[in-house]
Amino acid sequence: MNISATPEPAHPDWRNPAHLLAFGLGSGAFPKAPGTMGTLAAVPIYLLIRPLPDWAYLLVVIVLFLLGLWLCGKVSRDLGVHDHAGIVWDEWVGFFFTLWLAPPGWGWVLVGFLLFRLFDILKPWPIGWLDRRVSGGLGIMLDDLVAGLFAFLIIQLSIVLI
């Protein structure tokens, strides 16, 4: 019997495909900066979907977002922790949205990565408001999608101004 005053940390079941996916194939299990590590792990997947036509790329992002509603909600319930820091599927989707329509090149990937992480970490309004007020899978996914939208808009504005 555990009589510790602090609850045991929630751990994913790596044999469960939902846990493995929600934790970004394990990238969210890093003890320091799991969101940043999860976003970094999304880069190779971005490189796989980047060559798709713009409409198909967006369709993939939408499907991943819709899957994330269920996936993140389920894993959150399984672990008993709302928006567990290791759940990084939402970071993947937000990062992919950030880079939709971005020109090819590592410079844009780096800019997208930095902008997305900045908005995801600082959570300016309405991102922070959504993070605090919307629960379940939608709450987990929505704040990162909006962070991705902010980063996307800055990239698109930069393209126009350059």
C-alpha positions as CSV (number, residue, x, y, z in Angstrom):
1,M,0.0,0.0,0.0
2,N,1.3,3.4,-1.0
3,I,1.0,5.9,1.9
4,S,3.0,8.6,0.3
5,A,1.6,12.1,0.5
6,T,2.2,12.7,-3.1
7,P,0.5,10.7,-5.8
8,E,2.5,8.4,-8.0
9,P,3.3,9.9,-11.4
10,A,1.1,8.7,-14.2
11,H,3.0,6.5,-16.7
12,P,1.9,5.5,-20.1
13,D,1.4,1.8,-21.1
14,W,3.8,1.6,-24.0
15,R,2.0,-1.6,-25.2
16,N,-1.1,0.5,-25.8
17,P,-1.0,2.0,-29.3
18,A,-3.1,5.0,-28.1
19,H,-0.5,5.8,-25.4
20,L,2.4,5.4,-27.8
21,L,0.8,7.7,-30.3
22,A,-0.3,10.3,-27.8
23,F,3.2,10.4,-26.4
24,G,4.6,11.1,-29.8
25,L,6.1,7.6,-30.2
26,G,7.8,8.1,-26.9
27,S,9.2,11.6,-27.5
28,G,6.9,13.0,-24.8
29,A,8.5,10.8,-22.2
30,F,11.6,13.0,-22.0
31,P,11.8,14.3,-18.4
32,K,12.8,17.9,-19.4
33,A,10.8,19.9,-22.0
34,P,8.6,17.1,-23.3
35,G,6.6,19.5,-25.5
36,T,9.7,20.7,-27.2
37,M,11.1,17.2,-27.6
38,G,7.8,16.1,-28.9
39,T,7.7,18.9,-31.5
40,L,11.3,18.1,-32.5
41,A,10.2,14.4,-33.0
42,A,7.5,15.7,-35.4
43,V,10.0,17.1,-37.8
44,P,10.7,13.8,-39.6
45,I,7.0,13.2,-40.0
46,Y,6.6,16.8,-41.3
47,L,9.2,16.0,-43.9
48,L,7.2,12.9,-45.0
49,I,4.0,14.9,-45.5
50,R,5.6,18.1,-46.8
51,P,5.6,17.0,-50.4
52,L,1.8,16.5,-50.5
53,P,-0.3,19.0,-52.4
54,D,-1.5,21.8,-50.1
55,W,-5.1,20.5,-49.9
56,A,-3.9,17.0,-49.1
57,Y,-1.5,18.3,-46.4
58,L,-4.3,20.3,-44.8
59,L,-6.6,17.2,-45.0
60,V,-3.9,15.2,-43.1
61,V,-3.7,17.9,-40.4
62,I,-7.5,17.9,-40.1
63,V,-7.6,14.1,-39.8
64,L,-4.8,14.1,-37.2
65,F,-6.6,16.8,-35.3
66,L,-9.9,14.9,-35.2
67,L,-8.0,11.7,-34.2
68,G,-6.3,13.7,-31.5
69,L,-9.6,14.7,-30.0
70,W,-10.2,11.1,-29.2
71,L,-6.6,10.0,-28.6
72,C,-5.6,12.7,-26.2
73,G,-8.9,12.5,-24.3
74,K,-8.6,8.8,-23.9
75,V,-5.0,8.8,-22.8
76,S,-5.7,11.7,-20.4
77,R,-8.5,9.7,-18.8
78,D,-6.4,6.5,-18.7
79,L,-3.6,8.4,-16.9
80,G,-6.0,10.3,-14.7
81,V,-4.2,13.6,-15.6
82,H,-5.7,16.3,-17.8
83,D,-3.2,17.3,-20.5
84,H,-0.3,15.2,-19.1
85,A,2.9,16.9,-20.1
86,G,4.0,13.8,-22.0
87,I,1.0,13.9,-24.4
88,V,2.5,15.6,-27.4
89,W,0.1,14.6,-30.2
90,D,-1.3,18.1,-29.9
91,E,2.1,19.6,-30.4
92,W,2.5,17.5,-33.5
93,V,-0.7,18.8,-35.0
94,G,0.0,22.4,-34.0
95,F,3.4,22.2,-35.5
96,F,2.1,20.6,-38.8
97,F,-0.5,23.4,-39.0
98,T,2.2,26.0,-38.4
99,L,4.1,24.8,-41.5
100,W,1.2,24.4,-43.9
101,L,1.9,26.5,-47.0
102,A,5.4,27.4,-45.7
103,P,8.1,27.5,-48.4
104,P,10.5,24.5,-48.5
105,G,13.7,24.7,-46.6
106,W,15.2,24.2,-43.2
107,G,15.1,27.9,-42.4
108,W,11.3,27.8,-42.5
109,V,11.2,24.6,-40.4
110,L,13.3,26.3,-37.8
111,V,11.3,29.5,-37.8
112,G,8.1,27.4,-37.6
113,F,9.5,25.3,-34.7
114,L,10.6,28.4,-32.7
115,L,7.4,30.3,-33.3
116,F,5.1,27.4,-32.5
117,R,7.1,26.6,-29.3
118,L,7.0,30.3,-28.3
119,F,3.2,30.5,-28.6
120,D,2.7,27.1,-27.0
121,I,4.9,28.0,-24.0
122,L,3.8,31.6,-23.4
123,K,0.2,30.9,-24.2
124,P,-0.9,34.5,-25.0
125,W,-4.7,35.2,-25.1
126,P,-6.7,33.3,-26.2
127,I,-4.4,30.3,-26.1
128,G,-4.0,30.4,-22.3
129,W,-7.7,31.1,-21.8
130,L,-8.6,28.0,-24.0
131,D,-6.0,25.9,-22.1
132,R,-7.7,26.8,-18.8
133,R,-11.4,26.7,-19.8
134,V,-11.8,23.8,-22.3
135,S,-11.4,20.3,-21.0
136,G,-11.1,16.8,-22.5
137,G,-9.5,16.0,-25.8
138,L,-10.8,19.2,-27.3
139,G,-9.1,21.3,-24.6
140,I,-5.8,19.4,-25.1
141,M,-5.9,19.8,-28.9
142,L,-7.4,23.3,-29.2
143,D,-4.8,25.5,-27.5
144,D,-2.0,23.9,-29.6
145,L,-4.0,24.3,-32.8
146,V,-4.4,28.1,-32.0
147,A,-0.7,28.3,-31.1
148,G,-0.1,26.8,-34.5
149,L,-2.5,29.2,-36.1
150,F,-0.6,32.2,-34.6
151,A,2.7,30.8,-35.8
152,F,1.2,30.0,-39.3
153,L,-0.1,33.6,-39.6
154,I,3.3,35.1,-38.8
155,I,5.0,32.8,-41.3
156,Q,2.5,33.7,-44.0
157,L,2.9,37.4,-43.2
158,S,6.7,37.0,-43.4
159,I,6.4,35.4,-46.8
160,V,4.3,38.3,-48.1
161,L,6.7,40.9,-46.7
162,I,10.0,39.3,-47.8
